[in-house]
Amino acid sequence: MTSIELMPVFEFDEFENSRPNPETGETLYNYWGYSTVGFFAPKAGYAATGKFGMQVDELKNLVKELHKNGIEIILDVVFNHTAEGNEKGPTISFRGIDNKTYYMLTPEGYYFNFSGCGNTLNCNNPIVRGIVLDCLRYWASEYHIDGFRFDLASILGRDPWGAPLANPPLLETLAFDPILAKCKLIAEAWDAGGLYQVGSFPAYGRWGEWNGKYRDSVRKFIKGDGTIGDLAQRLQGSPDLYAGAGRAPATSINFITAHDGFTLMDMVSYNYKHNDANGENNNDGSNDNDSWNCGWEGATEDIGINVLRRKQIKNAIAILMVSQGVPMMLMGDEMGRTKHGNNNTYCHDNELNWLNWDLLKQNNDLFQFTKNCINFRKAHPVLRNTGHFQNLDYVGSNYPDISWHGVKAWYADWSPLSKTSAFMLCGKHAKGGTVQDNYIYVAINAHWETLWFELPQPPAPSKWYLSVNTGMPSPNDSYTVGGEPLLDNQQGILVGDRSTIILVAK
């Protein structure tokens, strides 16, 4: 199933903290909406008919049209704080109703700030818990929303004094609520107070997680800094994080980029954030981007650098689409969208956040490559296993479900400085052996030199066909499902510097 995830659509005040752009003088707004005022109301300003009070009808119609086209809709919801700020902030609703009930307060009456936004909702108070549950039930039943992504979800598991709870009542209630039974629940499993729960979020068999470790591991490896052991875990759906707790690979929402942080184009174009236009002296936004500008900071006309950047983007997309778990892409990455190095565009109602559809023509090679990789993933259930790999043959195919290789077949280089990884998936183990699929081989060369990879042999009479080679220029960098050319040499393949190849045995 394909889903789109919307950033917050609950009513908020776009003029909160509005100020002039120090570079252009234009007004900066709360554009992203991560500061909710009305938890049961769609944002009027997002609707073409909002000035007529018809935003409810418009959003419901959007959901219906998406469902007609086989697309689920997931809402990004913010229950970790409200728009009332700290003790100096405005009184809008909850503060005026019952300050002590709705917010986490210090003994002196100040606000705990685990959200980084001035206040923290007291989510495990029964009254607050009831409001959150009522809110989600409303969106699920009235709008037919398919799932929710919870911003800074670790806050939802803290007690009134901020300590993490072993069995948070709110998370448990949401997991077992009958009205939310068919809704996807996805946690951003950390908060601004330092609590990081990727792999350990209280899941109750229901919660998925944005896997921040997947993002970090893949970014590091393709630029040459990561370790092969770490990458191998991410490619397998992070069994080091989830298998021990009996959580499936689908628990892991794999992503390399998201709304906050660099776009994929900026990840390969900038070593440093460039957030001066935000009016915070470049102090906002993350400093830990694991990015590499490929030799020049920002846009360049250097052909070699631009070729390398495109190759690195394609490497990231290819790796994402052959990883176990649920892949998530950022809008515009498939067409080379840039924010010019700004990794925190929360306050811009301009080209930094808007999607330039002309990029489809300018970067059509990236778009076609992404489509081919997505279709390849959809065509092969062995890339979407319901359980974790066992690294064993448990169906009698004479091949393990996953096998690891290096430049020499059946001999992986697990050394800390290794920059090559290859693996083969046995199609007879697809979905735990309940589905038959092709064998798939993936080789990743993060080295700065071209390397010869010896190929493991699939069962006769199958032969290897080429699906993806990021080292080749478009259109020979990827092929449609069923249109893959036969590999000339079945014994080995030359994998270019900083390149990824994907083969399918037919």
MISE-82849 format. One line per 8 residues: number of its first residue (from 1); their letters; for each residue x, y, z of N, C-alpha, C. Coordinates in steps of 0.05 Angstrom, whole numbers, m for minus. Layout:
REM residues N
NUM) A) X:Y:Z:X:Y:Z:X:Y:Z; ... $
***
This chain:
REM residues 506
1) MTSIELMP) 17:m24:0:0:0:0:18:25:0; 11:44:m16:24:70:m17:10:90:2; 26:104:17:14:124:35:28:151:31; 13:172:37:26:198:39:22:207:68; 43:220:78:42:230:106:42:261:104; 21:272:115:19:302:115:31:313:141; 46:334:138:55:349:162:30:361:175; 32:372:200:8:379:215:m13:395:200 $
9) VFEFDEFE) m38:385:202:m60:399:189:m80:409:209; m74:405:236:m92:416:256:m88:447:257; m109:461:265:m108:490:265:m85:501:283; m70:520:272:m48:532:286:m46:561:279; m30:576:293:m26:605:289:m1:610:272; m5:616:246:19:620:229:34:645:236; 22:663:252:36:688:259:52:685:285; 51:661:297:67:657:321:96:661:315 $
17) NSRPNPET) 108:679:330:137:686:327:143:696:299; 124:709:285:130:720:259:150:743:262; 167:746:241:188:766:242:199:769:214; 214:790:209:224:794:182:248:777:175; 250:768:151:273:753:141:297:772:140; 319:766:154:342:785:154:355:789:127; 349:771:108:362:774:82:344:788:62; 317:784:63:299:795:43:279:815:54 $
25) GETLYNYW) 275:814:81:254:831:93:226:819:92; 222:797:78:195:785:77:189:773:104; 163:770:110:155:760:136:160:730:138; 171:722:161:174:693:167:151:684:184; 139:661:178:116:651:191:122:624:205; 103:615:221:102:587:230:90:572:207; 106:562:189:96:551:164:90:521:166; 105:507:183:102:478:185:79:470:204 $
33) GYSTVGFF) 72:487:223:48:481:239:52:462:263; 77:459:272:83:442:295:77:457:321; 54:469:324:47:484:348:16:486:348; 3:465:356:m26:462:352:m42:480:371; m63:492:359:m82:508:375:m109:492:377; m118:482:354:m144:467:353:m140:439:345; m141:420:363:m135:392:357:m157:378:341; m181:389:340:m203:377:326:m210:392:300 $
41) APKAGYAA) m194:411:292:m201:429:270:m179:428:248; m187:423:222:m168:426:201:m160:455:197; m135:459:188:m125:486:184:m139:500:161; m153:521:167:m169:536:147:m151:547:125; m128:556:133:m110:568:113:m99:549:92; m102:523:97:m92:503:78:m114:497:57; m138:505:62:m161:499:44:m167:522:25; m172:516:0:m180:537:m19:m206:550:m10 $
49) TGKFGMQV) m223:534:4:m249:545:13:m249:552:43; m225:554:54:m223:559:83:m236:585:91; m235:606:75:m247:632:82:m278:630:83; m289:608:72:m318:604:73:m325:583:94; m305:574:110:m310:555:131:m315:527:121; m305:520:97:m311:494:85:m286:476:86; m267:481:104:m242:465:105:m248:436:112; m268:430:128:m275:403:135:m283:387:110 $
57) DELKNLVK) m301:399:94:m311:385:70:m287:381:50; m270:401:49:m248:398:30:m228:376:38; m222:374:63:m204:353:72:m216:326:70; m242:323:76:m255:298:73:m256:289:44; m259:308:26:m259:301:m3:m231:292:m12; m211:305:m1:m183:297:m7:m179:268:1; m187:261:25:m183:234:35:m198:214:17; m222:221:9:m238:203:m9:m223:199:m36 $
65) ELHKNGIE) m213:221:m47:m200:218:m73:m174:202:m71; m159:205:m49:m135:189:m45:m143:160:m42; m163:154:m27:m172:126:m24:m181:114:m50; m194:129:m67:m203:119:m93:m179:111:m110; m157:124:m105:m133:118:m121:m113:99:m106; m123:86:m85:m107:66:m71:m85:78:m54; m89:103:m45:m69:116:m28:m79:121:0; m65:112:20:m72:117:47:m62:145:55 $
73) IILDVVFN) m74:156:76:m66:182:86:m59:180:116; m35:189:123:m25:189:150:m21:218:159; m30:225:183:m27:252:194:m4:253:214; 12:274:211:32:280:231:19:295:254; 18:284:278:3:296:300:22:304:322; 16:327:335:34:339:355:19:340:382; 23:319:398:11:319:425:32:322:447; 56:330:440:77:333:460:77:361:473 $
81) HTAEGNEK) 66:381:458:64:408:469:41:423:455; 34:447:465:14:463:452:26:490:445; 10:508:434:19:534:425:21:554:447; 17:546:472:16:565:494:44:572:506; 65:560:494:92:568:502:99:562:531; 119:577:541:127:573:570:110:591:587; 119:595:612:103:611:631:99:640:622; 114:648:602:111:675:591:93:675:566 $
89) GPTISFRG) 85:652:558:70:650:533:41:658:536; 26:657:514:m2:666:514:m20:646:528; m42:655:538:m63:638:549:m84:634:527; m86:610:516:m105:605:494:m127:587:503; m120:564:515:m141:545:522:m134:529:547; m116:510:545:m110:491:567:m99:506:592; m82:525:587:m71:540:610:m93:554:626; m113:564:612:m135:578:625:m155:560:638 $
97) IDNKTYYM) m156:535:628:m175:515:638:m164:502:664; m141:490:662:m129:476:685:m99:471:679; m84:491:686:m55:491:680:m41:466:691; m47:459:716:m32:437:729:m40:410:717; m64:408:707:m72:382:695:m60:378:668; m59:399:652:m52:395:624:m22:397:618; m6:409:636:22:412:631:39:400:653; 63:392:646:83:383:665:96:407:678 $
105) LTPEGYYF) 94:410:704:104:433:718:125:425:738; 145:443:741:165:439:762:152:446:789; 165:438:811:154:445:838:150:476:841; 166:491:826:163:520:828:142:531:810; 129:514:794:108:523:776:116:530:748; 142:526:742:151:530:715:146:506:697; 149:510:671:143:488:652:167:471:646; 164:444:649:184:426:637:183:430:607 $
113) NFSGCGNT) 207:428:595:208:434:566:222:411:551; 210:387:552:221:364:538:215:365:508; 198:384:500:191:387:472:209:407:457; 223:423:472:239:444:459:222:468:450; 197:468:458:178:489:449:165:504:472; 177:502:496:168:518:518:151:503:539; 135:484:530:119:469:549:117:439:541; 107:423:559:104:394:553:76:385:563 $
121) LNCNNPIV) 61:374:546:34:364:554:37:340:574; 20:340:594:20:320:615:4:296:605; 15:281:585:0:262:569:m11:239:585; 1:231:607:m9:208:621:m27:215:645; m35:240:646:m58:247:664:m83:236:651; m101:224:666:m126:213:654:m142:233:637; m143:258:645:m158:278:630:m145:283:603; m119:287:603:m105:293:579:m105:268:560 $
129) RGIVLDCL) m102:245:573:m103:220:558:m130:218:543; m151:225:557:m178:224:544:m181:242:521; m169:266:522:m171:285:500:m156:274:476; m132:263:480:m116:252:458:m131:230:445; m142:212:461:m157:189:450:m182:199:434; m197:217:446:m220:228:432:m212:241:405; m190:255:406:m181:269:381:m175:249:359; m159:229:365:m152:209:345:m176:193:335 $
137) RYWASEYH) m194:187:354:m218:173:345:m234:190:326; m235:216:331:m250:234:314:m239:234:286; m212:236:283:m200:238:257:m203:211:242; m201:189:258:m204:163:245:m233:157:236; m252:164:252:m280:157:246:m293:178:228; m287:203:231:m300:224:215:m287:229:188; m260:227:188:m245:233:163:m234:208:150; m235:185:164:m225:159:154:m195:161:149 $
145) IDGFRFDL) m181:174:168:m152:176:167:m141:148:172; m119:140:158:m109:113:159:m87:109:180; m75:130:190:m54:127:209:m44:154:219; m27:152:240:m17:176:253:13:173:259; 28:194:253:56:195:260:58:215:283; 69:206:306:69:222:330:95:237:334; 94:263:332:118:280:335:129:278:363; 156:274:364:169:271:391:154:253:409 $
153) ASILGRDP) 149:228:400:130:210:414:141:201:440; 167:202:445:177:193:471:165:209:495; 157:234:489:144:250:510:118:237:520; 105:222:502:80:210:509:83:187:529; 108:180:534:114:158:553:126:168:579; 126:194:584:138:206:608:116:209:629; 124:207:655:105:212:677:103:242:682; 86:251:700:82:280:704:108:296:712 $
161) WGAPLANP) 128:281:721:153:294:728:175:290:707; 167:277:685:186:274:663:201:248:661; 197:231:681:212:205:680:198:186:661; 214:170:645:202:151:627:188:129:642; 164:122:633:148:100:645:153:74:631; 153:52:646:157:26:634:132:18:617; 109:24:627:84:18:613:66:43:612; 72:61:594:57:86:592:28:82:586 $
169) PLLETLAF) 10:91:603:m19:87:598:m29:97:571; m19:120:562:m29:131:537:m22:113:514; 3:105:512:12:88:490:m2:62:490; m7:50:513:m21:25:515:m50:29:506; m63:50:515:m91:56:508:m94:59:478; m76:74:465:m78:78:436:m74:51:422; m56:34:432:m50:9:418:m74:m10:418; m90:m9:439:m112:m28:442:m140:m17:438 $
177) DPILAKCK) m141:9:429:m167:21:425:m181:9:400; m206:0:403:m219:m13:380:m224:5:356; m229:31:361:m234:49:339:m209:55:323; m186:53:336:m161:58:322:m148:32:313; m162:10:315:m151:m17:310:m138:m20:283; m149:m7:263:m139:m10:236:m120:13:228; m116:32:246:m98:54:240:m69:47:246; m52:57:229:m23:54:234:m14:74:255 $
185) LIAEAWDA) 2:66:274:12:83:295:43:84:292; 53:107:286:82:110:281:94:130:300; 115:123:313:128:140:333:154:152:322; 157:178:327:183:190:326:195:185:353; 211:164:355:218:152:381:240:167:396; 238:193:398:256:209:414:243:235:421; 255:251:437:245:278:443:268:297:447; 261:323:452:281:343:455:294:344:482 $
193) GGLYQVGS) 284:326:500:295:325:527:317:304:530; 325:291:508:347:272:508:338:243:509; 312:237:510:303:210:511:303:198:482; 318:177:478:321:165:451:313:136:453; 291:128:440:279:102:444:276:86:417; 293:92:397:292:76:373:300:48:379; 282:29:375:287:1:382:276:m7:409; 269:13:425:259:6:452:233:21:459 $
201) FPAYGRWG) 220:33:439:195:47:444:174:27:454; 158:34:474:137:16:484:116:11:462; 117:m13:449:103:m17:424:76:m32:427; 74:m49:446:50:m65:450:41:m80:424; 60:m87:408:54:m101:384:41:m85:362; 41:m58:365:26:m41:347:42:m18:335; 61:m9:349:75:16:341:98:11:322; 99:26:301:123:28:284:140:52:293 $
209) EWNGKYRD) 164:53:282:183:74:290:196:87:266; 198:113:266:218:126:248:245:117:257; 260:103:239:286:92:247:308:111:240; 314:128:260:335:148:256:362:135:253; 366:111:263:392:97:260:395:88:231; 373:81:218:375:74:189:386:98:174; 374:121:178:383:146:164:413:150:168; 422:149:193:450:155:199:469:134:187 $
217) SVRKFIKG) 461:108:189:479:87:178:482:89:148; 461:93:134:462:94:104:477:119:96; 471:142:108:485:167:101:515:164:105; 523:152:127:552:149:133:565:130:113; 552:108:107:565:88:90:569:98:62; 549:111:50:552:118:22:572:141:18; 577:156:40:598:177:37:626:166:46; 626:141:55:652:128:61:660:127:90 $
225) DGTIGDLA) 642:134:108:649:136:137:637:113:154; 617:99:144:603:80:160:617:53:161; 605:35:177:616:8:179:597:m12:165; 609:m33:154:593:m52:139:574:m68:158; 583:m73:183:566:m87:202:541:m72:208; 544:m46:212:521:m29:218:502:m27:194; 513:m24:170:496:m23:146:481:m49:142; 494:m72:148:481:m98:144:456:m100:162 $
233) QRLQGSPD) 457:m90:186:434:m90:203:411:m74:191; 417:m51:181:396:m34:170:384:m46:145; 400:m59:128:390:m71:104:371:m94:110; 374:m107:133:358:m129:141:333:m122:157; 327:m96:160:305:m87:175:312:m83:205; 337:m78:210:347:m73:238:340:m94:258; 347:m119:253:342:m140:273:356:m135:299; 378:m121:299:392:m114:324:374:m97:342 $
241) LYAGAGRA) 355:m82:330:338:m65:346:311:m79:352; 301:m95:333:273:m104:335:269:m135:339; 288:m151:329:283:m180:330:281:m191:358; 298:m181:376:298:m191:403:272:m186:418; 258:m165:410:233:m159:423:209:m171:408; 215:m188:388:194:m200:372:179:m181:354; 193:m159:346:180:m139:329:189:m144:300; 171:m143:281:176:m149:253:192:m128:239 $
249) PATSINFI) 204:m135:216:219:m115:200:202:m90:194; 175:m94:190:158:m71:183:156:m51:206; 166:m58:230:168:m38:252:184:m14:243; 205:m20:227:224:1:219:215:17:196; 209:43:200:204:61:178:231:72:170; 241:61:147:267:68:137:266:95:122; 283:113:129:284:138:114:313:149:114; 320:164:94:346:177:92:343:207:95 $
257) TAHDGFTL) 320:217:87:313:245:90:284:248:99; 279:270:112:252:277:121:248:307:119; 225:317:128:220:346:125:240:363:140; 249:354:164:269:369:178:296:356:171; 315:373:163:341:363:154:344:369:124; 367:360:114:373:364:85:354:348:68; 349:358:44:337:341:23:359:323:13; 352:303:m4:373:285:m15:393:300:m32 $
265) MDMVSYNY) 383:319:m48:402:335:m64:420:351:m46; 410:363:m25:427:379:m7:446:361:9; 438:337:15:455:318:29:481:312:14; 480:314:m12:504:309:m29:516:335:m39; 506:358:m30:515:384:m41:526:403:m19; 522:396:6:530:414:28:543:398:51; 565:408:61:577:397:85:565:410:110; 554:434:107:545:449:130:517:461:124 $
273) KHNDANGE) 501:465:145:475:477:142:479:507:136; 459:518:122:460:546:114:432:558:120; 428:564:146:401:572:155:399:602:162; 416:618:150:417:646:157:390:660:152; 376:651:131:350:663:124:329:659:146; 334:642:166:314:637:187:315:658:209; 335:675:208:337:697:228:346:688:255; 360:666:257:370:656:283:400:653:282 $
281) NNNDGSND) 413:668:265:443:669:263:454:641:258; 439:625:243:448:598:235:452:579:259; 439:586:281:441:569:305:419:547:306; 398:550:291:377:530:291:384:507:272; 369:486:274:374:463:256:397:445:266; 397:421:258:417:401:267:444:407:255; 465:402:271:492:404:261:503:376:252; 488:355:259:497:328:253:482:318:228 $
289) NDSWNCGW) 492:324:205:478:318:180:489:294:165; 513:285:172:526:263:158:525:267:128; 529:291:119:528:298:91:556:301:79; 557:302:52:583:306:39:577:321:13; 591:343:9:585:360:m15:599:351:m40; 613:329:m39:626:317:m63:648:335:m75; 657:354:m59:680:370:m68:675:399:m71; 651:408:m68:645:437:m71:619:443:m55 $
297) EGATEDIG) 620:465:m40:597:472:m23:576:486:m40; 553:473:m44:531:485:m59:531:480:m88; 515:495:m103:512:491:m132:538:496:m146; 543:480:m167:567:483:m182:562:475:m211; 579:484:m230:578:476:m258:598:455:m264; 613:446:m244:633:425:m248:619:399:m255; 624:389:m279:610:365:m289:616:341:m272; 641:337:m264:649:314:m249:635:313:m222 $
305) INVLRRKQ) 633:336:m208:620:337:m182:590:332:m186; 577:343:m206:549:339:m210:542:310:m217; 560:297:m232:556:268:m238:558:252:m213; 577:258:m196:581:243:m171:557:247:m152; 547:272:m151:523:278:m134:499:261:m143; 494:260:m170:472:245:m180:475:215:m173; 500:206:m175:505:178:m169:500:172:m140; 507:190:m122:503:186:m93:473:187:m86 $
313) IKNAIAIL) 458:204:m100:429:205:m96:417:178:m104; 426:168:m127:415:142:m137:424:119:m118; 448:121:m107:456:100:m88:437:100:m64; 431:123:m54:413:125:m31:386:113:m37; 374:120:m60:348:110:m67:348:80:m72; 369:70:m85:371:41:m90:373:25:m64; 390:35:m46:393:21:m20:367:21:m4; 353:44:m4:328:46:10:308:26:m1 $
321) MVSQGVPM) 307:22:m27:287:5:m39:293:m25:m37; 318:m32:m29:324:m61:m26:327:m68:4; 320:m50:22:322:m55:50:296:m66:61; 298:m85:79:274:m95:93:263:m73:111; 237:m73:115:224:m52:130:207:m36:111; 198:m12:120:180:4:104:195:29:94; 198:33:68:213:56:58:196:81:59; 208:103:67:195:129:66:213:149:52 $
329) MLMGDEMG) 201:163:33:216:183:17:205:211:23; 222:231:21:214:259:24:205:270:m3; 183:284:m3:172:297:m27:193:313:m41; 197:307:m67:215:322:m83:242:309:m87; 250:290:m70:276:277:m72:278:262:m99; 255:253:m109:255:238:m134:259:257:m158; 260:283:m154:265:301:m176:286:322:m169; 303:316:m149:326:334:m144:319:360:m130 $
337) RTKHGNNN) 299:360:m113:291:384:m99:314:394:m80; 318:420:m79:338:431:m61:326:453:m44; 336:456:m20:330:479:m3:354:496:1; 374:493:m17:398:509:m17:413:508:9; 413:485:21:429:481:45:415:488:71; 390:497:70:375:503:95:363:477:105; 370:469:129:360:443:139:338:446:160; 326:471:161:305:475:181:286:497:170 $
345) TYCHDNEL) 272:491:149:256:512:135:228:516:147; 226:514:172:200:514:186:185:541:183; 200:562:176:188:589:177:185:603:150; 188:587:128:188:599:102:164:591:85; 148:611:77:127:607:58:137:617:31; 156:603:20:169:611:m5:182:587:m19; 199:593:m38:211:571:m55:226:551:m39; 235:557:m15:250:538:2:232:514:9 $
353) NWLNWDLL) 206:519:12:187:498:19:169:489:m3; 164:506:m23:147:499:m44:160:478:m63; 144:462:m76:155:442:m95:154:454:m123; 177:456:m135:179:466:m163:175:442:m182; 152:441:m194:146:418:m212:162:418:m237; 174:441:m244:192:441:m267:216:423:m264; 222:416:m239:244:397:m233:240:370:m246; 214:363:m251:209:337:m264:222:336:m292 $
361) KQNNDLFQ) 222:359:m306:235:360:m332:265:362:m329; 274:378:m310:303:383:m307:318:358:m298; 305:342:m280:318:319:m269:302:293:m274; 293:291:m299:276:268:m306:291:241:m303; 317:242:m305:333:217:m301:330:206:m273; 330:225:m253:326:216:m225:298:205:m221; 278:218:m234:251:210:m231:246:182:m243; 257:177:m267:254:151:m279:269:130:m263 $
369) FTKNCINF) 292:136:m253:308:117:m237:292:110:m212; 280:129:m198:265:124:m174:241:107:m180; 227:113:m202:203:96:m209:211:67:m214; 234:63:m228:242:36:m233:250:21:m207; 262:35:m189:270:22:m163:245:15:m147; 225:33:m147:201:28:m132:186:4:m144; 184:4:m170:170:m18:m183:184:m45:m179; 211:m44:m178:227:m68:m173:220:m79:m145 $
377) RKAHPVLR) 219:m61:m126:212:m69:m98:184:m81:m97; 165:m69:m110:137:m78:m110:135:m106:m123; 152:m111:m143:151:m136:m158:163:m160:m143; 178:m154:m122:193:m176:m108:187:m178:m79; 170:m197:m71:163:m200:m43:186:m207:m25; 208:m217:m36:231:m224:m19:243:m199:m7; 237:m175:m18:246:m150:m7:227:m140:15; 205:m154:19:185:m145:39:177:m168:57 $
385) NTGHFQNL) 197:m181:69:192:m204:86:176:m196:112; 159:m214:121:144:m208:145:160:m215:170; 180:m232:168:197:m238:191:226:m232:185; 243:m232:206:271:m226:202:286:m250:190; 307:m244:175:323:m265:163:336:m282:186; 340:m307:180:353:m325:199:382:m332:190; 390:m323:166:416:m329:155:420:m360:153; 398:m374:148:397:m403:146:380:m411:122 $
393) DYVGSNYP) 384:m436:113:366:m448:94:345:m465:109; 321:m455:111:300:m470:125:277:m479:107; 282:m478:80:262:m488:61:274:m509:42; 299:m516:46:311:m537:29:319:m528:2; 327:m502:m2:335:m491:m28:364:m494:m33; 380:m502:m13:409:m503:m14:422:m475:m13; 405:m455:m7:415:m428:m4:403:m416:22; 419:m402:38:406:m388:61:387:m366:52 $
401) DISWHGVK) 369:m357:69:351:m336:62:365:m311:53; 387:m305:67:405:m283:59:434:m292:62; 450:m287:42:479:m293:44:495:m268:38; 519:m267:51:535:m243:49:560:m248:33; 568:m228:17:590:m231:m1:607:m206:m1; 629:m207:m15:647:m184:m19:656:m183:m47; 680:m174:m52:690:m174:m79:694:m204:m88; 697:m221:m68:697:m250:m73:671:m262:m63 $
409) AWYADWSP) 658:m278:m80:633:m290:m73:636:m307:m48; 616:m305:m30:614:m320:m5:635:m312:16; 650:m291:10:670:m281:30:665:m251:34; 650:m244:54:645:m216:60:668:m205:76; 674:m180:71:695:m166:87:681:m150:109; 683:m160:133:669:m147:156:688:m129:172; 712:m123:161:731:m107:176:721:m78:179; 730:m64:199:720:m37:205:724:m17:182 $
417) LSKTSAFM) 744:m22:165:750:m3:144:738:m12:117; 723:m34:117:712:m44:92:692:m24:80; 693:m20:54:675:m2:40:659:m16:19; 658:m43:21:643:m58:2:623:m77:16; 600:m80:5:580:m99:16:565:m111:m6; 559:m137:m4:542:m150:m24:526:m171:m9; 501:m175:m18:485:m196:m7:467:m208:m28; 459:m233:m24:440:m247:m42:416:m256:m26 $
425) LCGKHAKG) 393:m252:m37:368:m261:m25:357:m285:m40; 351:m306:m26:340:m331:m38:310:m327:m41; 301:m327:m66:272:m322:m72:254:m344:m61; 265:m368:m56:248:m389:m45:241:m385:m15; 255:m366:m3:250:m359:25:232:m335:28; 221:m324:6:205:m300:7:181:m305:25; 176:m285:42:154:m285:62:155:m311:79; 180:m318:87:183:m342:104:179:m368:89 $
433) GTVQDNYI) 182:m368:63:179:m392:47:151:m397:37; 133:m378:42:105:m382:33:100:m371:5; 120:m356:m6:117:m344:m32:143:m350:m48; 140:m355:m74:163:m359:m91:171:m333:m105; 197:m327:m105:206:m303:m118:233:m309:m132; 243:m289:m146:270:m291:m158:291:m288:m137; 315:m297:m144:339:m291:m128:348:m262:m135; 357:m248:m115:366:m220:m119:394:m216:m107 $
441) YVAINAHW) 411:m202:m122:438:m197:m113:442:m167:m113; 453:m156:m91:459:m127:m89:488:m124:m81; 502:m107:m95:530:m100:m88:532:m70:m85; 545:m62:m63:549:m33:m57:579:m28:m55; 589:m10:m71:617:m3:m71:620:26:m62; 626:31:m37:630:58:m27:658:68:m30; 675:52:m43:703:58:m47:706:78:m69; 728:93:m70:733:113:m90:746:100:m115 $
449) ETLWFELP) 748:74:m116:759:60:m139:739:39:m149; 740:34:m175:724:13:m187:734:m14:m178; 716:m33:m172:723:m59:m162:708:m81:m177; 722:m104:m181:710:m128:m193:697:m145:m171; 671:m150:m174:656:m167:m155:651:m194:m168; 661:m215:m156:655:m242:m164:627:m249:m156; 611:m261:m173:583:m265:m168:577:m294:m157; 561:m296:m137:551:m323:m129:532:m332:m151 $
457) QPPAPSKW) 531:m358:m154:515:m369:m176:487:m377:m166; 466:m367:m180:439:m375:m173:434:m404:m182; 413:m417:m173:408:m444:m182:402:m446:m212; 414:m466:m225:410:m470:m254:380:m476:m258; 369:m467:m281:383:m454:m304:381:m424:m302; 376:m412:m278:374:m383:m276:400:m369:m283; 397:m345:m294:420:m328:m300:415:m300:m290; 436:m285:m285:434:m258:m274:427:m238:m296 $
465) YLSVNTGM) 407:m221:m289:399:m198:m306:403:m172:m290; 410:m151:m305:417:m126:m292:392:m108:m289; 386:m101:m263:364:m83:m258:373:m54:m253; 395:m51:m237:404:m24:m230:435:m24:m231; 446:m3:m242:474:3:m240:478:33:m238; 481:43:m214:483:72:m210:508:84:m222; 527:67:m230:552:77:m242:549:84:m271; 526:77:m283:521:82:m311:503:107:m314 $
473) PSPNDSYT) 507:122:m336:490:145:m341:462:136:m349; 443:154:m345:415:148:m354:414:147:m384; 398:128:m396:378:111:m383:388:84:m376; 414:79:m377:425:52:m371:431:48:m342; 421:67:m325:426:64:m296:404:46:m283; 382:42:m297:360:25:m286:342:16:m309; 328:m6:m303:311:m18:m324:283:m24:m312; 263:m26:m329:236:m33:m320:235:m62:m313 $
481) VGGEPLLD) 216:m69:m295:213:m97:m287:205:m113:m312; 220:m134:m318:215:m150:m342:232:m141:m365; 244:m117:m363:260:m107:m385:290:m108:m379; 298:m123:m358:326:m123:m350:343:m139:m370; 366:m128:m379:383:m142:m399:399:m164:m385; 404:m185:m400:421:m207:m390:449:m198:m386; 461:m206:m364:489:m198:m358:508:m214:m376; 526:m200:m389:544:m213:m408:562:m234:m394 $
489) NQQGILVG) 573:m226:m372:591:m244:m357:576:m253:m332; 570:m278:m330:555:m289:m307:573:m295:m283; 599:m292:m287:618:m298:m265:624:m274:m248; 622:m250:m259:629:m226:m243:620:m201:m257; 622:m179:m243:613:m153:m253:631:m131:m243; 637:m112:m259:653:m88:m251:634:m68:m239; 639:m61:m213:622:m42:m199:638:m16:m197; 629:5:m208:643:30:m208:648:42:m181 $
497) DRSTIILV) 666:62:m180:670:75:m154:645:88:m145; 640:86:m118:616:97:m106:590:90:m122; 587:64:m126:564:55:m143:550:31:m130; 525:27:m138:509:4:m129:497:m10:m153; 498:m37:m152:485:m52:m173:464:m71:m160; 443:m76:m175:422:m96:m167:418:m115:m190; 420:m141:m184:415:m162:m204:392:m178:m196; 378:m190:m216:356:m208:m211:361:m234:m227 $
505) AK) 358:m257:m215:362:m283:m229:336:m292:m240; 337:m298:m267:313:m308:m281:320:m331:m298 $
***
